[in-house]
Amino acid sequence: MEEKTINIMDLVMLAWRKLWILIIATVVCAVAAFGYCKFFLTPSYSATSSILVTNGAVITSYEETTDKISGSDISASLYLADTVVDILNTPDIYIELADALGEDDFQSLRGGFSVARRSENTLFIDITYSSTDAVKAKETANIFADVACDYIPSFIPSARANVASTATGASQTYPRTTMTTAVVGILGAAVTYVVLFIIESMNRSIKGEEDFANSFDVPLLGSVPDFENVEASGYRKYKSRGGYGNGY
């Protein structure tokens, strides 16, 4: 007996025959993932505000700008932005922020922040705060931006900082329920299909004439009917008509 060759059509037909099992597995896994994300995981929200930092020669406020801006001023501001990011990651500013918020643990407050330049060629610095409370995330991000604008010039007198944008809301960043539900549902179907394929591959029984022709390199002359099933079926039909019970 030769080994059966697996082609794409065989895989498709297996999926079609076991489609109801795959659908059930997908639904069960998706519902389980959705329920776990919805009822067992604590959601996390993030809000982002931003500040604009320059060396003072480029911009002094939104209403007032200098008439002449040199390339060296812009370059200096770009280099300054990296320094400001480092300053906004030092503990001292978070101590001031904790005082402004009326909190004692500035370390846990610091752990919720992410401060980074928007890109390498921009003067904008984004301040993102994550919390399990959406309102707190928004308010804390905005307060930090105000504190930073006062703190930066006190640290670097030539620097100027202005609030570029405030957080108007907070978006849920964890868990990503929709994506997780979809991914787990697809994985559930994939794993179920692999199990079905393994079971099918281990089944060496001949299921019909076509299966016989694919398994053996010999011509098929005919097939022998299943007399046991035929006799049992015929007996049931005959008995339902009153046979074997009326002396025939």
Buried (B, 14 or more C-beta within 10 A) or exposed (E): EEEEEEEEEBEEEBBEEBEEBBEEBBEBBBBBBBEBBEEEEEBBBBBBBBBBBBBBBBBEEEEEEEEEBEEEBBEBBBEBBEBBBEBBBEEEBBBBBBEBBEEEEBEEBBEBBEBEBBEEEEBBBBBBBBBEEBEBBBBBBBBBBBBBBEBBBEBBEEBBBBBBBBBEEBEEEBBEBEEBBBBBBEBBBBEBBEEBBEEBEEEEEEEEEEEEEBBEEEEEEEEEEEEEEEEEEEEEEEEEEEEEEEEE
